[in-house]
Amino acid sequence: MPDDQPTAEDDTAETAAQRRARRAQFLRDLNEARELRDRVQPRRARAARMRQQMRMRTFRW
């Protein structure tokens, strides 16, 4: 078994800061992809906004 293969110990050794940084990068990429999709498909984006607004209106605290 080569030493360059990741092991379970390597996965658990990841620090909380590394995890947060990776998650922040993922969320930035996700937001960028959503903005791009909204520009490319404005009708679908508008319908999605309307559905989200309806969900928020009918949600009870």
Order of alpha helices (4+ residues) and beta strands (2+ residues): alpha-alpha-alpha
